[in-house]
Amino acid sequence: MNGSRPLRRIALALVAGSGLAVWAFPVLWGLLTSFKTERDVLAYPPVLVFTPTLDNYREVIFGASSIVPNLWSSFVVATAATLLTMLLAVPAGYALGRLRYPAKRASGFYVLATQMLPPVGLIIPYYLVLQKVGGLDTYGGLTVIYLTFSLPFAIWLLVSYFEDVPLEMEEAALLDRAGRLRTLWYVILPQVRGGIAVTTIFVFLNAWNEFMFAVVLGGNRVRPVTVAMFNFISVEQTQWARLAAGAMLAMAPVILIGIFAQRHIVKGLTVGAVKGGGRR
Amino acid sequence: MPRAAGRPALTLEAQERRFALALLGPALAVLLLTTTAPLVYLAWNSLHRLDLAMPWLSGFAGFGNFGKMGGDPRFWNSLLLTGIYTGSTVVLQVGLGLSLALLVLQIPRGQGVLRIAAILPIVLAPVVVGLFWRTLVLAPDFGLVDIVTRALGLGSHNWLGDPQLALISVIAIHTWQWTPFAFLVLLATLATLPPDVYEAARLDRAGAWQRFRHITLPLIRPAVVMVVILRTMTALSAFAAIFAATGGGPGSATEILNLYAYRTSFTELNLGYGASLAVVLMSITLAVSYLMFRLRRARR
């Protein structure tokens, strides 16, 4: 059991390498495919050396099957949902994590319970109501239903950040008669800036990636990019290279967020899991 | 909590209460309106016959929809598939994620690269993952997996068209996408464990397995339980990846309860029966999460 034995090191490197390959390879393969012609895609054995083409990207950006309007739809809905969510979740997370008031446990549990709801249970009533009021295929309808999964999630993530702020700072400010709202704004919020940023990233990412609500409640006008991916697949044929290019374009924002905010994402994931595990 | 001197405590407490209500009120009101009210409406609809294909038959049906499930083989099939899908994906994710985390912890360098690779599946939209696997990875003849099996002499398979293979495939897709979550959380948890406990155990000549069983496992149990809970919830409401890869098919080979409720409601337009299926799924989800939280508390 010594880490310096060469055989053991090689075995470990192999295991780690295969994990790496399994996770990264499908994405890299998709990236490669997006630069191929349809003919190169369907070559057997698969070609690794080929003349790269930008035709697929040209087509999905400027062509008849452009996904730019869909990227816009996704951006509008995800941004609106994120702003509304953060506006509501930051104060709620502070109250839930920091203040004392009656029925605190019950309200916390209620928020948690709403997070557990399977989306299919929500989409049926939303469909029926939005159909009646003409809310199908509108930004408003989609934004409101996105709150159902982003708001509980954001509140709980923020609670764990608010709990980390040292109590003394808050008390000192209150002793100075700073007032509760000013204390929250000038003393507490600067302390949880990082947590707010991480939460915002997560909420935006989840909204951007959402599919079930978008496919049912969207339409020809509001059609997020996750739904538009099906443009490239029909009964007759699948346009592999265009699908790959479209997917790369659609996923570029979240992949970039993932790589650059890597540390924060891991921390965000573990804050919920590790701290949640130790709390109650 | 020490109180400010010179002021009556009651006023301060009342002030805190009022402030909390003002901060929490809007969020709770929105949640009530956007989640609880629709659920009441869902429950109401589950008691109705509501078939958009045959609107003239609509009306109150009492518990008729729920009675119908008893004799609906597709319902029982979806229930069984939900159990298999959830159970196997959660076990696979935690097993693979924990093993990999334990191994990677011993690698002095290169953890960062692996962490970036692990982030990739997590940030991708499940629907894109499903489509990627359906085409680039699992398509007969041209998919990566088929290229490998053909090269190994195992022949070409219709990975998503054969009922049994299709179930295995959608389980593999879900496991591929979410094992990184378990891996990253457990790796971060393992990294925080105090090394001196291990030193003591090593001096006591405890074997690797004993060290894991009696030191590591109890220390990381809260994190493992939390991962299991979160992963179970995700698996129970899995939708987009299966929808994109198989659509629930072939036939109903990969139609977990979530997909059955969706297809009934929005493909067959039988919203009343779909609503009652959604109510069943919701009850299962809430019951499972309640049991798990109870379990978590009992273990402590």
Chai-1 contact restraints between the chains, C-beta under 6 A:
chainA,res_idxA,chainB,res_idxB,connection_type,confidence,min_distance_angstrom,max_distance_angstrom,comment,restraint_id
A,L12,B,L103,contact,1.0,0.0,6.0,A-B,restraint_1
A,L12,B,Q106,contact,1.0,0.0,6.0,A-B,restraint_2
A,L12,B,I107,contact,1.0,0.0,6.0,A-B,restraint_3
A,V15,B,L103,contact,1.0,0.0,6.0,A-B,restraint_4
A,A16,B,V104,contact,1.0,0.0,6.0,A-B,restraint_5
A,A16,B,I107,contact,1.0,0.0,6.0,A-B,restraint_6
A,A16,B,L114,contact,1.0,0.0,6.0,A-B,restraint_7
A,G19,B,L100,contact,1.0,0.0,6.0,A-B,restraint_8
A,L20,B,L114,contact,1.0,0.0,6.0,A-B,restraint_9
A,L20,B,A117,contact,1.0,0.0,6.0,A-B,restraint_10
A,W23,B,A117,contact,1.0,0.0,6.0,A-B,restraint_11
A,W23,B,A118,contact,1.0,0.0,6.0,A-B,restraint_12
A,W23,B,L120,contact,1.0,0.0,6.0,A-B,restraint_13
A,W23,B,P121,contact,1.0,0.0,6.0,A-B,restraint_14
A,A24,B,A117,contact,1.0,0.0,6.0,A-B,restraint_15
A,P26,B,F132,contact,1.0,0.0,6.0,A-B,restraint_16
A,P26,B,V137,contact,1.0,0.0,6.0,A-B,restraint_17
A,V27,B,L120,contact,1.0,0.0,6.0,A-B,restraint_18
A,W29,B,L136,contact,1.0,0.0,6.0,A-B,restraint_19
A,G30,B,F132,contact,1.0,0.0,6.0,A-B,restraint_20
A,G30,B,L136,contact,1.0,0.0,6.0,A-B,restraint_21
A,L42,B,F142,contact,1.0,0.0,6.0,A-B,restraint_22
A,L88,B,P26,contact,1.0,0.0,6.0,A-B,restraint_23
A,L88,B,A27,contact,1.0,0.0,6.0,A-B,restraint_24
A,L88,B,V30,contact,1.0,0.0,6.0,A-B,restraint_25
A,P91,B,L23,contact,1.0,0.0,6.0,A-B,restraint_26
A,A92,B,L24,contact,1.0,0.0,6.0,A-B,restraint_27
A,A92,B,A27,contact,1.0,0.0,6.0,A-B,restraint_28
A,A95,B,A20,contact,1.0,0.0,6.0,A-B,restraint_29
A,A95,B,L23,contact,1.0,0.0,6.0,A-B,restraint_30
A,A95,B,L24,contact,1.0,0.0,6.0,A-B,restraint_31
A,L99,B,E16,contact,1.0,0.0,6.0,A-B,restraint_32
A,L99,B,A20,contact,1.0,0.0,6.0,A-B,restraint_33
A,R100,B,E16,contact,1.0,0.0,6.0,A-B,restraint_34
A,Y101,B,R17,contact,1.0,0.0,6.0,A-B,restraint_35
A,Y101,B,A20,contact,1.0,0.0,6.0,A-B,restraint_36
A,T114,B,L31,contact,1.0,0.0,6.0,A-B,restraint_37
A,T114,B,T35,contact,1.0,0.0,6.0,A-B,restraint_38
A,M116,B,M233,contact,1.0,0.0,6.0,A-B,restraint_39
A,M116,B,T285,contact,1.0,0.0,6.0,A-B,restraint_40
A,M116,B,S289,contact,1.0,0.0,6.0,A-B,restraint_41
A,P118,B,S237,contact,1.0,0.0,6.0,A-B,restraint_42
A,P118,B,L281,contact,1.0,0.0,6.0,A-B,restraint_43
A,P118,B,M282,contact,1.0,0.0,6.0,A-B,restraint_44
A,P118,B,T285,contact,1.0,0.0,6.0,A-B,restraint_45
A,P119,B,S237,contact,1.0,0.0,6.0,A-B,restraint_46
A,V120,B,N258,contact,1.0,0.0,6.0,A-B,restraint_47
A,V120,B,A261,contact,1.0,0.0,6.0,A-B,restraint_48
A,V120,B,Y262,contact,1.0,0.0,6.0,A-B,restraint_49
A,V120,B,A278,contact,1.0,0.0,6.0,A-B,restraint_50
A,G121,B,L42,contact,1.0,0.0,6.0,A-B,restraint_51
A,G121,B,A278,contact,1.0,0.0,6.0,A-B,restraint_52
A,G121,B,M282,contact,1.0,0.0,6.0,A-B,restraint_53
A,L122,B,P38,contact,1.0,0.0,6.0,A-B,restraint_54
A,I124,B,L42,contact,1.0,0.0,6.0,A-B,restraint_55
A,I124,B,S265,contact,1.0,0.0,6.0,A-B,restraint_56
A,I124,B,L271,contact,1.0,0.0,6.0,A-B,restraint_57
A,I124,B,G274,contact,1.0,0.0,6.0,A-B,restraint_58
A,I124,B,A275,contact,1.0,0.0,6.0,A-B,restraint_59
A,I124,B,A278,contact,1.0,0.0,6.0,A-B,restraint_60
A,P125,B,P38,contact,1.0,0.0,6.0,A-B,restraint_61
A,P125,B,Y41,contact,1.0,0.0,6.0,A-B,restraint_62
A,P125,B,L42,contact,1.0,0.0,6.0,A-B,restraint_63
A,L147,B,T34,contact,1.0,0.0,6.0,A-B,restraint_64
A,T148,B,T34,contact,1.0,0.0,6.0,A-B,restraint_65
A,T148,B,T35,contact,1.0,0.0,6.0,A-B,restraint_66
A,L175,B,A4,contact,1.0,0.0,6.0,A-B,restraint_67
A,R180,B,F19,contact,1.0,0.0,6.0,A-B,restraint_68
A,N209,B,A125,contact,1.0,0.0,6.0,A-B,restraint_69
A,F211,B,V127,contact,1.0,0.0,6.0,A-B,restraint_70
A,F211,B,A240,contact,1.0,0.0,6.0,A-B,restraint_71
A,M212,B,F239,contact,1.0,0.0,6.0,A-B,restraint_72
A,V216,B,F266,contact,1.0,0.0,6.0,A-B,restraint_73
A,T226,B,A125,contact,1.0,0.0,6.0,A-B,restraint_74
A,T226,B,V127,contact,1.0,0.0,6.0,A-B,restraint_75
A,M229,B,L131,contact,1.0,0.0,6.0,A-B,restraint_76
A,T238,B,T135,contact,1.0,0.0,6.0,A-B,restraint_77
A,W240,B,T135,contact,1.0,0.0,6.0,A-B,restraint_78
A,A247,B,V128,contact,1.0,0.0,6.0,A-B,restraint_79
A,M251,B,L124,contact,1.0,0.0,6.0,A-B,restraint_80
A,M251,B,V128,contact,1.0,0.0,6.0,A-B,restraint_81
A,V254,B,V123,contact,1.0,0.0,6.0,A-B,restraint_82
A,G258,B,I119,contact,1.0,0.0,6.0,A-B,restraint_83
A,G258,B,V123,contact,1.0,0.0,6.0,A-B,restraint_84
A,Q262,B,I116,contact,1.0,0.0,6.0,A-B,restraint_85
A,Q262,B,I119,contact,1.0,0.0,6.0,A-B,restraint_86
A,V266,B,L184,contact,1.0,0.0,6.0,A-B,restraint_87
A,L269,B,L184,contact,1.0,0.0,6.0,A-B,restraint_88
A,L269,B,V185,contact,1.0,0.0,6.0,A-B,restraint_89
A,T270,B,V185,contact,1.0,0.0,6.0,A-B,restraint_90
A,T270,B,A188,contact,1.0,0.0,6.0,A-B,restraint_91
A,A273,B,V185,contact,1.0,0.0,6.0,A-B,restraint_92
A,A273,B,A223,contact,1.0,0.0,6.0,A-B,restraint_93
A,A273,B,M226,contact,1.0,0.0,6.0,A-B,restraint_94
A,A273,B,V227,contact,1.0,0.0,6.0,A-B,restraint_95
A,V274,B,T189,contact,1.0,0.0,6.0,A-B,restraint_96
A,V274,B,A223,contact,1.0,0.0,6.0,A-B,restraint_97
A,G276,B,M226,contact,1.0,0.0,6.0,A-B,restraint_98
A,G277,B,P222,contact,1.0,0.0,6.0,A-B,restraint_99
A,G277,B,A223,contact,1.0,0.0,6.0,A-B,restraint_100
A,G277,B,M226,contact,1.0,0.0,6.0,A-B,restraint_101
A,G278,B,P222,contact,1.0,0.0,6.0,A-B,restraint_102
